[in-house]
Amino acid sequence: MPLILASNSASGGYNVANSLRFNSASSDYLSRTPASATNQKTFTISAWVKLSSLTDGAIFNAYISGTQVTTFFFYGNQLYFYHYDGSFLINMVSTQLFRDTSAWYHVMASIDTTQATSSNRVKLYVNGSQITNFSTSTYGSQNQDTFINSTVSHTIGRESPSQSYIGGYVSEFNFIDGQQLTPSSFGETNTLSGIWIPKAYTGSYGTNGFFLKFQDSSALGDDTSGNGNDFTVNNLTSVDQSTDTPTNNFATWNSLIKTPSTFSNGNLSLASASGLGAYPGSMATIVPTKGKWYAEIKVTKDANLQIGFITAQTLIDGNRSLYAQSSNIYWQDNNTAIAYYLNAVYQGNATVTGGTNSVSTYTTNDIIMLAMDLDNGYGWFGKNGTFQNSGNPASGTNAFNLASDYANGTTIFTGALDANVAANFGSPSYAANSYADAAGFGNFSYAVPSGYFALCTKNLADYG
């Protein structure tokens, strides 16, 4: 079950403040080698994960050599736990597929190989429910040791020996040494929504146990369990600390849209292809139907680039503003889309005429500001702190009119030829200036217009 969490979804007021954004292209991971070996038969791994891609998703790994590894990871949409020592002594592969890159998943591996019943030795859970169907199910022999809790390299975000890395977000990482726990230790079902939500773990951790909450941007591997089992940070920096969490899910680019663009940095960075004769791109994962919303898009490589608003109908009726070419989806001129294109605003297949089309040229490192008022059907474009055409989203003046079916759901999009952008829907992958909206959410480069909000689920519940 995917998670889109409302503002009141964390019962008891438990709030997760931070996650850590892993970029597979830059080989991001955390590492630690325990000082002493402890219980290699019984332990629990619990983490919240928001995947950016559907290829590799390394969660936790203990590695000696190419023939000796214990690992817990996503691969090809499936969840795996295996222990390999010359052969697969434990090998669990879920039949269930996990394909939602807009959602947070709570994943658990709860291990106790001392159990007499084989199926009790390895238990995998997602969002509070135990996985019971496996394409491969080798539970291991009774009292089987793994390499977890031995004095070898343990990593989060990197799977060895293949050296594959997770792309996405990790939050609330608990490792419990010496106990096989159930999901109720880490989460609960919200009685109003029926959604599985986080709760604080209050039990003991054991000698090699740890809790990573990623709260200190200068020490992202800091263990807050009290054990001091800190992890070494590899290729991650303070900007990779994110406020996109399982209790407040922020929009990203939707990497599931079939497009020749390349996504990275938690699906916030987009690099488009060239020489296609069309405008490949993406749209935000959150598509509101009402309310007032603000976002910023940083131009990281300037070429033929469109940034604007488009209606949800485009995903339903492709010939209105999208068209297929070689099984990919491209942005196409049509009245449902309105875009800031270099030094003009386009709606349909022509520029918007008159004084309303007075906008400045933008180039690399400029930040484009977007405000959309879905209650009245208006949109504004800005650049580097100034809204164009003397527009004022707060007062509603000098706006561009959105398409007539905006009330069916409108979102922010980009389409480009050989251009790169980095989205900021409130939790950016680049350093911003800490401007938040009136609800206290977001980290923007410029002040958020009064009455407008970041695209996140807490705001969506209250204002969308």
Summary of the structure (lengths in Angstrom):
residues: 464
radius of gyration: 23.3
end to end distance: 22.1
largest distance: 78.6
contacts: 1713
relative contact order: 0.15
helix: 8%
strand: 41%
